Amino acid sequence: MQPATSAEPITSREAAVEADRRDPLSAHRDAFVVEESGPIYLDGNSLGRQPRSTAPRILALLEAWGRELIGGWDHWIELPVRVGDRIGALIGAGPGQVVIGDSTTVNLYKLAHAALDAQPARTTIVADSHDFPTVRYVLEGVAGARGGQLRLIDSDPVEGLDVTSVAGALDPDVGLVCLSGVNYRSGARLDLAGAAAAAHDVGALVLWDLSHAAGSVPVALDDDGADLAVGCSYKYLNGGPGAPAWMYVRRDLQDHLRQPIWGWWGRRDPFDMAPGYLPAAGMSRFLSGTPAVVGLAGIDAGLEEIEAVGMAALWARTARLTDLLAQRIEVRLAPLGAHLFSPTDPARRGGHLGVAHPQAWGLCRLAIDRGLVVGDFRPPDVVRLAPVPLYTRFVDVWDAVERLAVVLADPDVRSPPPRRTVT
Ligand SMILES: *Cc1c(COP(=O)(O)O)cnc(C)c1O
């Protein structure tokens, strides 16, 4: 894993303003819809900001639908593979290994089943007890339906998993190891190459959930021995709410795996309408039904700024932003009873940080209600803050922590409104 790059430390608000002025990446903020009088948005790991190019792109699609009608499918049909390849390029996957369709949850289900079907003698799935809920639920369902078992590693909620504890959970019954590249709550990064090597040592396949990694941290799927991976498009990839998810299957596995939802869109020659299911060659076999074309247009627009900057430069800025955030949390929020709920070693961190405090819900809710800072709350007591590098300034990080300190010192933080459905 690449360590964080360190430039001069930022120790004053003026230095933060100066860091913004000097960084050529600062200009990319203008490519996003930002209401400057609005709160500081540190929730781009949950829903990325809207690129200015998204609305024109989606309008062009609507216009094409109006004009071309069914004929539009001549070019829409390629979108799942074409946009998939562009996501692949951001996560170290050569062309023809990423396709877009369905949600991350459904893709996890498809690939977990496919992996286990390919090795029927192995009935155990290994996963992380602190992984994102959908990962645990889907795997619970998959293991249950097959009469297999789900073995959850009791990971450290802050530091995440190391390769030794992954290796310690493995034996020849294990068919699949399914873990996240970046933990959704603490931001802890997994050593994907090391974990893949450990899984392969016992003959298991790996399935990575990269929802909090793709478009944020460096990922090298082909080089690091990944077999399968899935992830969202609406977080760091800026595809917009409900944008369809992507999946990766290593090239030499594709023709050996069968996903369980046999729809016409994954069949060889779908428009033959022929009897019987025959899986298509390559990644198309992992599709099931008609692709979400409007959502794909959103992803197409969302990727542009990331591609223009490149993952290496983005990650370098992310590391500086999260370093500053960690340092300000320590200086301003620790004296008020908060602590960093993320690895202290920058090399083990992803693109967001957690802050734990008994009044985390009140802190998060009041900061939003007062129009100050948008983060999000994750039970039991964590506020997540993501300084997404394309549109978050160093001064935003500085000011956000100052504002959070004011809220945390306010007695009202102890009597917040009740939790809402979406937080
Ligand atoms: C956000 C997230 C998801 C979301 O899955 P959906 O099917 O899009 O709701 C899945 N896995 C992880 C690790 C996530 O962070």
The ligand as an SDF file (V2000), in Angstrom:
LIG
                    3D

 15 15  0  0  0  0  0  0  0  0999 V2000
  -22.4350    1.7470    0.2440 C   0  0  0  0  0  0  0  0  0  0  0  0
  -22.0530    0.3170    0.2680 C   0  0  0  0  0  0  0  0  0  0  0  0
  -22.8670   -0.6460   -0.3570 C   0  0  0  0  0  0  0  0  0  0  0  0
  -24.1890   -0.2340   -0.9460 C   0  0  0  0  0  0  0  0  0  0  0  0
  -24.8560   -1.2330   -1.6080 O   0  0  0  0  0  0  0  0  0  0  0  0
  -26.1630   -0.8960   -2.4510 P   0  0  0  0  0  0  0  0  0  0  0  0
  -26.5970   -2.1640   -3.0130 O   0  0  0  0  0  0  0  0  0  0  0  0
  -25.7780    0.1420   -3.4580 O   0  0  0  0  0  0  0  0  0  0  0  0
  -27.1700   -0.3000   -1.5140 O   0  0  0  0  0  0  0  0  0  0  0  0
  -22.4380   -1.9600   -0.3760 C   0  0  0  0  0  0  0  0  0  0  0  0
  -21.2700   -2.3180    0.2130 N   0  0  0  0  0  0  0  0  0  0  0  0
  -20.4770   -1.4140    0.8320 C   0  0  0  0  0  0  0  0  0  0  0  0
  -19.1980   -1.8610    1.4610 C   0  0  0  0  0  0  0  0  0  0  0  0
  -20.8580   -0.0810    0.8950 C   0  0  0  0  0  0  0  0  0  0  0  0
  -20.1040    0.8160    1.5210 O   0  0  0  0  0  0  0  0  0  0  0  0
  1  2  1  0
  2  3  1  0
  2 14  2  0
  3  4  1  0
  3 10  2  0
  4  5  1  0
  5  6  1  0
  6  7  2  0
  6  8  1  0
  6  9  1  0
 10 11  1  0
 11 12  2  0
 12 13  1  0
 12 14  1  0
 14 15  1  0
M  END
$$$$
